[in-house]
Amino acid sequence: MNRSLRYANATRKRPVTARAITCALLLVLPSCQIPSLRLSEPGPGLPANYDAANNSASPNPGATSTENSSQLGIEEFYNDPILSNLIVQGLVNNRELKALDQEVQVARSEIISRQGAYLPFLSVGARAGVDKPSLFTPEGAVEKYLEYYPGAHFPDPLPNFVGSLNLFWQLDIWRELRNARDAAIQRYFAASEKRNDFVTRLIAEIAENYYSLMALDKRLETLDQIIDLQQKSLEAAEQRLQAGRGNSLAVQRFQADVRRFQSEKLIVQQEIVETENRVNFRVNRFPQPVERTSAAFYDLNIHALSVGVPAQLLLSRPDIRQAERELVAAGIDIKVARARFFPKLDLSADVGYQSFNPKYLLMSPEALIYGVAGDLVAPLINKRAIQAEFLGANAKQLESVYNYQRVVLNAYTEVINRVALVENYRKSIELKKQQLEALTLAVDTSTRLFNAARVEFLEVLTTQRDLFDARTTLIETKRQQLVATANAYQALGGGGNLLPIVDPFPPRAKAHGRRWTQWFDAPAIPVVSAAPAAPVVEQR
């Protein structure tokens, strides 16, 4: 008897074991066809300081400091209330910046969509219709004999009224939906950093055009001075001609130079109009004069640059932070694509009332309907679409890795180039000021000698032209220095934190037991210092 009992128990266990083995195979077999991954190529290591550039013009040669100009606000760095006001107007009114703000809102809406995907879907519905089955079908043949009450037959044709609550829930057992939400969060922050990167470039563009206007004002002033000087020389040449001590060639040459500089003055005035309108366009206003003070242009100095250490670029440059977020999102997309190789479990349920007559819907418990079902679906054959999606996600991840490496390298190079440019132009300006002083004395001497009939008019013309060229070159060099300083501030990430990144949904995050602010503190991907573990599918 004990032997027969043990046999019966063993017989009962066999179906259970078979079902367990079948379920295990359904879970394991799909993973056998996931393509394998390989690591990406490492990028160059980020130098510890800017002296590693091995350049005589590199910033802070022989010294390392953590002070960084990107930490300064625009008011403190530029120290110009008029320019600061223009920048604020640009941040408030620029239409391209507002369009980027809407991209941030689109990314935020994507988070809401992804967040709702892994939660249950509850819907309410109602339906009404009429049905007339054929008598030559089993349903129609027996319907006239059916009674819902003794002696009460169903009407023909048969009305149908349904009201129900419906529930659908895809159980996120492989974190596919939650990973898609996490990727959307990273792309939200990437969109915000893209907007902030535009802010840094907008600030630099407004400053560049503002300093260009000041330089054009000084060019006008220089042209007025040289025209006045040429007019005096022309009058002197005419007086000498009338006195019989000169010839008409000197008068003609001086007159030609006066007309030349008067013509150039008109061209400079046109450049001022165009430059003013570039500023007006960036602050979103119609053409109008741009306020500025150009008197102290030659002695104008922006806040001294402090470059800090290269590692600070990873935190201060919005374009690097954007590339980092996109890299993290691409890595999460790999997890989303991998989850699609495994079975999906869907739950559905509905409860409501159904009747052929509306008066029975809510008055009779017999009209109650409900149902619960679960679907377990696993990919079995023809997985090329899933594999192609996985390969595509993997390729995009590699693209993000290499883009991150490129952005970091470009940021370091921009700092080296622009800070060196500022330093070299500063030295050049000092030499050109000395040249200008010497030429000013030469013009004064040549003019006195010409009036005394001791030198020819060509000496006066040559020295006056050299003086004009020297002043024009000094103005352009000073403009280039100021523009290079503004661009260096942008290269360091200056202004990148003027528009804060808003925490998308902190109340909802706390309700779920997780703080969304953790995404602000996501660790940087060590792409520049070591080879990032970015997987790529091997072709078999």
C-alpha positions in Angstrom: 0.0 0.0 0.0 2.9 2.4 0.8 4.4 1.6 -2.5 1.2 2.4 -4.4 1.0 5.7 -2.4 4.5 6.7 -3.3 3.8 5.9 -6.9 0.7 8.1 -6.9 2.7 11.0 -5.3 5.4 10.6 -7.9 2.8 10.6 -10.7 1.4 13.9 -9.4 4.9 15.6 -9.2 5.7 14.8 -12.8 3.3 17.3 -14.4 4.5 20.0 -11.9 8.1 19.3 -12.8 7.4 19.4 -16.5 5.6 22.7 -16.1 8.5 24.2 -14.2 11.0 23.0 -16.8 8.9 24.4 -19.6 8.7 27.8 -17.9 12.4 27.8 -17.3 13.0 27.1 -20.9 10.7 29.9 -22.0 12.7 32.3 -19.8 16.2 31.0 -20.7 16.0 30.2 -24.4 15.3 33.8 -25.6 18.5 35.0 -23.9 20.6 32.5 -25.9 20.0 34.5 -29.1 21.1 38.0 -27.7 24.1 39.2 -29.6 27.3 39.5 -27.7 28.9 42.9 -27.0 32.4 44.3 -27.2 34.1 47.4 -25.7 34.6 50.7 -27.5 37.9 52.2 -28.2 39.4 54.3 -25.4 39.7 58.1 -25.8 42.7 60.2 -24.9 43.2 60.9 -21.2 42.3 64.4 -20.0 45.4 66.2 -18.9 45.7 67.2 -15.2 46.4 70.8 -16.0 46.7 73.1 -19.0 50.5 73.2 -18.9 50.4 69.7 -20.5 49.6 71.5 -23.8 53.4 72.1 -23.9 52.7 75.6 -25.4 54.5 78.8 -24.4 51.2 80.6 -24.7 49.2 78.1 -22.5 47.3 79.7 -19.6 48.9 79.9 -16.2 52.3 78.4 -17.2 54.0 76.8 -14.2 51.0 77.2 -11.9 47.8 75.3 -11.1 44.8 76.9 -9.5 41.2 75.7 -9.0 39.8 79.3 -9.5 37.7 79.3 -12.6 36.1 82.3 -14.4 33.1 80.2 -15.3 32.0 80.6 -11.7 31.6 84.3 -12.1 28.3 85.9 -13.1 28.0 88.0 -16.3 27.8 91.3 -14.2 31.0 90.5 -12.3 32.9 89.2 -15.3 32.1 91.9 -17.9 31.7 94.7 -15.4 29.6 96.7 -17.9 25.9 97.4 -16.9 24.9 98.2 -20.5 26.3 94.9 -21.9 24.8 93.0 -18.9 21.4 94.6 -19.7 21.6 93.5 -23.3 22.5 89.9 -22.3 19.5 89.8 -19.9 17.2 91.0 -22.7 18.6 88.3 -24.9 17.9 85.6 -22.2 14.4 86.9 -21.8 13.4 87.5 -25.4 15.5 85.4 -27.8 13.2 83.3 -29.9 15.7 80.5 -30.5 16.2 80.1 -26.8 12.4 80.0 -26.3 12.2 77.2 -28.9 14.9 75.3 -27.0 12.7 75.8 -23.9 9.9 74.0 -25.7 12.3 71.1 -26.5 12.8 70.8 -22.8 9.0 70.7 -22.3 8.7 68.0 -24.9 11.3 65.9 -23.1 9.5 66.4 -19.9 6.2 65.2 -21.5 8.1 62.1 -22.7 8.9 61.4 -19.0 5.2 61.5 -18.2 4.4 59.2 -21.0 7.1 56.7 -20.1 6.1 56.9 -16.4 2.5 56.0 -17.2 3.5 53.1 -19.4 4.5 50.8 -16.4 1.4 51.7 -14.3 -2.0 50.0 -14.7 -4.3 51.4 -17.4 -7.9 51.8 -16.1 -10.6 52.8 -18.5 -14.4 53.0 -18.5 -16.5 52.3 -21.6 -20.1 51.8 -22.8 -21.4 50.1 -25.9 -24.7 49.6 -27.5 -25.7 47.6 -30.5 -28.1 45.1 -32.1 -27.4 41.6 -33.4 -29.4 39.4 -35.7 -27.8 36.0 -36.1 -28.7 33.7 -39.1 -31.0 30.8 -38.5 -28.5 28.6 -40.3 -26.0 29.1 -37.6 -25.9 27.2 -34.2 -26.4 30.5 -32.4 -29.4 31.6 -34.5 -31.0 28.1 -34.5 -31.1 27.8 -30.7 -31.8 31.5 -29.8 -35.5 31.3 -30.3 -35.8 28.5 -27.8 -33.8 30.3 -25.1 -35.6 32.0 -22.2 -34.1 34.5 -19.7 -37.2 34.1 -17.5 -39.7 31.3 -17.7 -41.9 32.0 -20.7 -39.9 35.1 -21.6 -37.9 34.8 -24.8 -35.1 37.1 -26.1 -36.2 39.7 -28.7 -35.2 39.3 -32.3 -33.1 41.1 -33.4 -31.2 41.1 -30.1 -30.1 44.5 -28.6 -27.0 44.6 -26.5 -26.0 47.2 -23.9 -22.7 47.0 -22.0 -21.1 49.3 -19.4 -17.8 48.2 -17.9 -14.5 49.1 -16.2 -11.5 47.7 -18.0 -8.0 47.2 -16.5 -4.8 46.5 -18.5 -1.4 46.1 -16.8 1.9 45.1 -18.4 4.0 43.8 -15.6 7.5 45.3 -15.9 9.3 42.1 -14.8 12.5 42.9 -16.8 12.5 46.7 -16.1 11.9 47.5 -19.8 9.4 50.2 -19.1 11.1 51.7 -16.1 14.4 51.8 -18.0 12.7 53.6 -20.8 11.5 56.1 -18.2 15.0 56.5 -16.9 16.3 57.1 -20.4 13.7 59.7 -20.9 14.8 61.4 -17.7 18.4 61.5 -18.9 17.2 63.0 -22.3 15.2 65.7 -20.4 18.4 66.8 -18.7 20.3 66.6 -22.0 17.7 68.9 -23.6 18.2 71.3 -20.6 21.9 71.2 -21.1 21.5 71.9 -24.8 19.5 75.0 -23.9 22.2 76.1 -21.5 24.9 75.6 -24.0 23.0 77.9 -26.4 22.9 80.4 -23.5 26.7 80.5 -23.2 27.0 81.0 -27.0 24.3 83.7 -27.0 26.1 85.6 -24.3 29.4 85.4 -26.3 27.7 86.5 -29.5 26.1 89.6 -27.9 29.4 90.5 -26.2 31.2 90.0 -29.5 28.9 92.3 -31.4 28.8 94.9 -28.6 32.6 95.1 -28.6 32.6 95.3 -32.5 30.3 98.3 -32.2 32.7 100.0 -29.9 35.6 99.2 -32.3 33.6 100.7 -35.2 32.9 103.8 -33.2 36.7 104.2 -32.6 37.2 103.7 -36.4 34.8 106.5 -37.1 36.6 108.7 -34.6 40.0 107.8 -36.2 38.6 108.5 -39.7 37.3 111.9 -38.5 40.8 112.7 -37.1 42.7 111.6 -40.2 40.2 113.5 -42.5 40.7 116.6 -40.4 44.5 116.1 -40.6 44.3 115.6 -44.4 42.2 118.7 -44.8 44.8 120.8 -43.0 47.5 119.3 -45.2 45.4 120.0 -48.3 44.9 123.7 -47.2 48.7 124.0 -46.7 49.4 122.5 -50.1 46.9 125.0 -51.7 48.5 127.9 -50.0 52.0 126.8 -51.2 50.6 126.4 -54.7 49.1 130.0 -54.6 52.4 131.3 -53.3 54.3 129.6 -56.2 56.3 127.4 -53.9 54.5 124.1 -54.7 52.7 122.3 -57.5 49.2 121.0 -58.2 50.3 117.3 -57.7 50.5 117.7 -54.0 47.0 119.3 -53.9 45.6 116.5 -56.0 47.2 113.8 -53.9 45.9 115.3 -50.6 42.5 115.8 -52.1 42.3 112.1 -53.3 43.2 110.9 -49.8 40.5 113.1 -48.2 37.9 111.6 -50.6 39.2 108.1 -49.9 38.8 108.4 -46.1 35.3 110.1 -46.5 34.2 107.1 -48.6 35.6 104.7 -46.0 33.7 106.5 -43.3 30.4 105.7 -45.1 31.3 102.1 -45.3 32.0 102.0 -41.5 28.7 103.6 -40.8 27.0 100.8 -42.8 28.9 98.2 -40.8 27.6 99.9 -37.6 24.0 99.6 -38.8 24.4 95.9 -39.6 26.2 95.2 -36.3 23.5 97.0 -34.3 20.8 95.0 -36.0 22.7 91.7 -35.2 22.4 92.7 -31.6 18.8 93.7 -32.0 18.0 90.4 -33.6 19.5 88.4 -30.7 17.5 90.4 -28.2 14.4 90.1 -30.3 13.6 93.7 -31.1 13.3 95.7 -34.3 16.2 97.8 -35.6 17.2 100.6 -33.3 20.4 102.2 -32.0 22.3 100.2 -29.4 23.4 102.0 -26.3 27.2 101.8 -25.6 30.1 103.8 -24.3 33.2 103.7 -26.5 35.3 106.5 -24.9 37.5 104.1 -22.9 37.8 101.4 -25.6 41.6 101.3 -25.6 41.8 100.9 -21.9 38.8 98.5 -21.6 39.7 95.4 -19.6 37.3 92.6 -18.7 37.8 90.5 -15.6 41.0 88.6 -15.6 40.7 85.0 -16.8 41.2 82.1 -14.4 41.0 78.8 -16.2 41.3 76.4 -13.2 42.0 72.8 -14.1 40.7 70.8 -17.1 38.6 68.5 -14.9 36.4 71.4 -14.1 35.2 71.5 -17.7 33.3 68.3 -17.1 31.1 70.2 -14.7 31.1 73.7 -16.1 30.6 73.1 -19.8 26.9 72.5 -20.7 27.8 70.7 -24.0 29.9 68.2 -22.0 27.1 67.6 -19.5 24.7 67.2 -22.5 26.9 64.6 -24.1 27.3 62.8 -20.8 23.5 62.6 -20.3 23.0 61.3 -23.9 25.7 58.7 -23.2 23.9 57.5 -20.1 20.6 57.4 -21.9 22.1 55.4 -24.7 23.4 52.9 -22.2 19.9 52.5 -20.7 18.5 52.0 -24.2 20.6 48.9 -24.4 18.8 47.5 -21.4 15.5 48.3 -22.9 16.4 46.5 -26.1 17.7 43.5 -24.2 14.5 43.1 -22.3 12.5 42.6 -25.5 14.2 39.2 -25.9 12.4 37.9 -22.8 8.7 37.0 -22.3 6.1 39.6 -21.5 3.4 39.2 -18.9 0.1 41.1 -19.4 -2.8 41.2 -17.1 -6.3 42.3 -18.1 -9.6 42.4 -16.2 -13.0 43.9 -16.7 -16.2 44.3 -14.6 -19.5 45.7 -15.6 -23.1 45.1 -16.6 -24.5 43.7 -19.8 -28.1 43.3 -20.9 -30.4 43.3 -23.9 -32.6 45.9 -22.1 -31.2 49.0 -20.4 -33.6 48.6 -17.4 -31.8 45.4 -16.3 -28.3 46.9 -16.4 -28.2 48.3 -12.8 -31.3 46.8 -11.3 -30.4 43.1 -11.6 -27.4 41.3 -10.2 -27.8 38.8 -12.9 -26.5 41.4 -15.4 -23.1 41.6 -13.7 -20.1 40.5 -15.8 -16.4 40.2 -15.0 -13.3 38.5 -16.2 -9.6 38.2 -15.5 -6.9 37.0 -17.9 -3.2 36.8 -18.0 -1.0 36.6 -21.2 2.6 35.3 -21.2 4.1 35.9 -24.6 7.7 35.1 -25.5 9.5 35.6 -28.9 10.3 32.2 -30.3 11.3 32.4 -34.0 12.1 35.2 -36.5 13.7 37.6 -34.0 15.5 39.7 -36.7 13.4 42.8 -35.8 14.3 42.5 -32.1 18.0 41.8 -32.9 18.1 44.8 -35.4 16.6 47.1 -32.7 19.3 45.8 -30.2 22.0 46.4 -32.8 20.7 49.9 -33.5 20.6 50.8 -29.8 24.2 49.5 -29.4 25.4 51.5 -32.4 23.8 54.7 -30.9 25.5 54.0 -27.6 28.9 53.9 -29.4 28.0 57.0 -31.2 27.3 58.7 -27.9 30.7 57.5 -26.5 32.7 58.9 -29.4 30.7 62.1 -29.4 31.4 62.5 -25.6 35.1 62.0 -26.3 35.0 64.5 -29.2 33.2 67.2 -27.1 35.7 66.9 -24.2 38.7 67.1 -26.6 37.1 70.1 -28.4 36.4 71.9 -25.1 40.0 71.5 -23.9 41.3 72.7 -27.2 39.0 75.8 -27.3 40.2 76.8 -23.8 43.9 76.5 -24.9 43.3 78.4 -28.2 41.2 81.3 -26.8 43.2 81.9 -23.6 46.4 81.9 -25.6 44.8 84.3 -28.1 43.9 86.7 -25.3 47.5 86.7 -24.0 49.1 87.2 -27.4 46.8 90.0 -28.4 47.5 91.7 -25.0 51.2 91.7 -25.8 50.6 92.9 -29.3 48.5 95.8 -28.1 51.3 97.0 -25.9 53.7 97.1 -28.9 51.2 98.7 -31.2 50.6 101.5 -28.6 54.3 102.2 -28.7 54.2 102.2 -32.5 51.3 104.6 -32.5 53.1 107.0 -30.2 56.1 107.1 -32.5 53.9 107.6 -35.6 52.0 110.4 -33.9 55.3 112.2 -33.3 56.4 111.5 -36.9 53.2 113.0 -38.4 53.6 116.1 -36.3 57.2 116.5 -37.4 56.5 115.8 -41.1 53.7 118.4 -41.1 55.9 121.1 -39.6 58.7 120.3 -42.0 56.3 120.4 -44.9 54.9 123.8 -43.9 58.5 125.0 -43.7 59.1 123.6 -47.3 61.8 121.3 -46.0 60.2 117.9 -47.0 58.1 116.8 -49.9 54.4 116.2 -49.6 55.0 112.4 -50.1 56.6 112.3 -46.7 53.5 113.8 -45.1 51.2 111.5 -47.0 53.2 108.4 -46.1 53.4 109.2 -42.4 49.7 110.1 -42.2 48.7 106.9 -43.9 51.0 104.9 -41.6 49.4 106.6 -38.6 45.9 105.7 -39.9 46.9 102.1 -40.5 48.4 101.8 -37.1 45.3 103.2 -35.4 43.1 100.9 -37.4 45.3 97.9 -36.6 45.3 98.8 -32.9 41.5 99.1 -32.9 41.1 95.7 -34.6 43.6 94.0 -32.3 41.8 95.4 -29.2 38.5 94.2 -30.6 40.0 90.7 -31.2 41.3 90.7 -27.6 37.9 91.6 -26.1 36.1 89.1 -28.3 38.7 86.4 -27.5 38.1 87.1 -23.8 34.3 86.7 -24.2 34.9 83.5 -26.2 37.3 82.2 -23.5 34.6 82.8 -20.9 32.2 80.8 -23.0 34.8 78.0 -23.6 35.1 77.7 -19.8 31.4 77.3 -19.5 30.6 80.9 -18.3 26.9 81.6 -18.1 26.0 77.9 -18.4 24.1 77.9 -15.0 22.1 81.1 -15.5 19.0 79.0 -16.3 18.6 76.3 -13.7 17.5 72.8 -14.6 14.2 72.2 -13.0 13.5 68.9 -11.1 10.7 67.4 -13.3 8.3 65.9 -10.8 9.6 65.9 -7.2 6.1 65.3 -5.5 5.4 62.2 -7.6 9.0 61.0 -7.1 8.6 61.2 -3.3 5.3 59.3 -3.5 7.1 56.5 -5.3 9.8 56.4 -2.6 12.6 57.7 -4.9 13.9 61.2 -5.3 14.2 62.4 -8.9 17.0 64.7 -7.7 19.3 61.7 -7.8 19.6 62.3 -11.6 21.2 65.6 -10.9 24.0 63.8 -9.1 24.5 61.0 -11.6 28.2 60.2 -11.7 30.2 61.3 -14.7 31.1 58.7 -17.2 34.9 58.3 -17.2 35.3 58.4 -20.9 38.2 60.7 -21.1 40.4 59.2 -18.4 39.9 55.6 -19.2 38.3 53.4 -21.8 34.5 53.5 -21.3 32.9 50.1 -21.1 30.6 50.8 -24.1 29.5 47.5 -25.5 29.1 46.9 -29.2 27.7 43.9 -30.9 30.1 41.5 -32.6 29.1 40.3 -36.0 29.0 36.6 -36.2 
